[in-house]
Amino acid sequence: MTYEEALTYINSVEWLGSRPGLERIRALCEALGHPERSLRFIHIAGTNGKGSVSAMLDAILRAAGYRVGLFTSPYIERFNERIRLNGEDISDDDLAQCTARVKACADALEDTPTVFELITAAALVYFQQVGCDFVVFECGLGGRLDATNVIDTAQLSIITGIALDHCAILGDTTAQVAAEKAGILKPGVPVIFGEGDDDAARVIRQTAEERGCDLIRTDFVAIRDIRPDLTGTTFRFGHREVRIPLVGLYQTRNAATVLTAVDLLRRQGVAISEEAVDAGLAATRWKARFEMLSRDPLVFYDGAHNPQGIAGAGENIRQLLCPLAPDGRVVLLMGVMADKDHREMIGELAPYAAHAIAVRPDNQRSLDAGEVAAEFEACGVPAMAAASVWEGVRDGISLARREKRPLICLGSLYMYGDVKAAVRSVFGE
């Protein structure tokens, strides 16, 4: 099987969509000889922040000298990003070989696995073959019925935070969402829980007690003396002075969860020096999370795609970008999925916008750009609907240059690649 054939095969079952349940992935892992049983996992769920937490933990463990696999979703620019070893994407040849092995087993199953189940299985096969010391394993959707929950146990479970998202699947209250996320808790495995309201915290605590898991809450009160800039964030967490190259005030909370995890891993006997923590955090890179794409004019991209994420992005816009504009307002470029609470998201951002440019991401779930523009207009923000992401970026950069304002692009991870390519095109790169 070639790389191209592997992607064609994986995409050929995309029409099956998301079908929650662990029966297929369990049968597939059994047919593959249970590759997951020879690996040590740090299993990460949460509404927002799990990608950034995964990236920081991966970098710290690598800096400590461990061989680390990283499994994340969705990919931002290239499929191979989803499966990484020691900071490098899986090679085309390795992906093809692992997919071929998965296909041979999947084809023999009566119930065809979903796309995410096939990718999860291929990642497990790869991580077993290369002999990972740790696998940082990010959930796709939810937790209880997510394909990553095929694992029997973990070194540590992390739930970064609970908010409303994917309500049709996970539930329309924070308690229901928390119950789904808490499904990753394994008997006797400690769990770290970050942000969430009282209802969510009660569900997480109750599940931890039922399964005999020590529950550790991230101490966000210990975050102080925050000094953000356009290249990263410096702050204190307890006795630590911390510097991360990730821009955004919300990243201090993600980093606090990571540092809490490091302390817990140390108590479990995992050797991680302070030097490894500092080096790992300094080396962390994570695309599309308040990422600077251009300095002149300033162009940022943030993958915020639900109300909680947009609130965090809004906090960053207000504190970092608005002071750089003559009247304290920026140019917004936004594209969203139709199944998101786009009215609440737009209402959160409107006070910071001098102009809004609406685009339609290249995804069948995308909301029409005209509807997005109309929502901004209803909030009193002059808005236009661009015919394409490229045209939207071009017009946004033109406005930003003319009016000396930053441009922030956000609303979906699915348009990151198109926005980045458009920025390069506009600047002739």
Beta strands, then each sheet from edge to edge (+ up, - down):
strand 1: 41-45
strand 2: 68-71
strand 3: 83-85
strand 4: 88-89
strand 5: 134-138
strand 6: 156-161
strand 7: 191-195
strand 8: 215-217
strand 9: 223-229
strand 10: 232-237
strand 11: 240-244
strand 12: 291-295
strand 13: 298-302
strand 14: 330-334
strand 15: 353-358
strand 16: 383-385
strand 17: 407-410
sheet 1: 4+ 3- 2+ 5+ 1+ 6+ 7+ 8+
sheet 2: 9+ 10- 11+
sheet 3: 12+ 13- 17- 14- 15- 16-
end
